[in-house]
């Protein structure tokens, strides 16, 4: 007579986000991660200094941050930047993405010197910012460069590349440049994207609670 073995079901696995039994925690918003979405001029300088103080590619990394900030470049515009767009007589031909308007920006002494050093260090590539294999940087590499510089600079919040573009807009607005000129400089087709910089410019409150 065969022996009947009682079937005992396995205990159910504890619910986790991995096995799909519970929902993962909600992603924290940018507002929760960072106090603001732009950097001040002093913070950008600290970022450039930090990037230039460590790593094998310090010249490339600090120049990348300087150029991104000075010209309000998106990551896609930065990694596609080629030497044919650089005129060492003092001009940068900016090709905008996201249906933006192209423009020609002035190149000043600090940038020209930095770009000349970079050209000597990374010969043989048509791209301004390259890997050791002479290929263009990826967007994720640029994000890592900027985030790393933010940590080295001792920022209490994470930094991402688009904060540099916003920093450009706020600096130009605080310097009281004409909104239409800022629009052209950043390549905005819709001026509504530019107005937010002038609306939040600190000089709007000059004279409030004056000594």
Steps between C-alpha positions, in 0.01 A plus 500: 500500500655827391572766755314825454724805544328816600572791264624808676505811285810714515460816702443799276802720445494826686378779274780717363550751220724240329243219471235748396265436791521856622547825315850655509531820700406808297785681329599815683432816304772743395362751750552244777853416386623854437417838653497656150565418136781749431842594634634842587804642324714432809379139513588447133851630568529257794386220268763591238770516765401160643490336154846637424654370820454124459496226241691413183272718287498808721573742214217353293255491789553855623487635144180307436331664800632845404375474140163349600439786743631787289285405201202338674552171319279197541677165546412398143653824366809456715584144394443580131718813507771480231819694438354630176261705716788663689653813347810592699464855373235525768176329399305181575237386252230344718275239341189462715300182549132459595397729213700787649646791305867487402719797588858627496638583845814689590792295636709683757857457612440253782308262273740538208797409720315202649390373159850533354638289786228245439572485129865421572410228751235324289633510146346299221129544572252734339309520829598754763425276799616145442589171660850353493396317182420834332126442494243747633398480863162349582229689685537267799874575518431875508248448778759303698766770446273775630363295789852403606615863489205594717600245762864611489389861540310401814151589378227379735276404207552296181595696188403421141611663170175680421551708814785666310265612222258639758795672669574676171144628473490629857841668471400683183170606657673620818744695284190676362541399138203544270261202510496473119879484493502229768243310293727516195808406701335188647334410170143502631235514231233584756578801718287350778794268571722804549265712708529269802861616544408867500198441726720340767800730461618632835525860380121516480506548878783750522409768751275274710594546869793722401729619781 
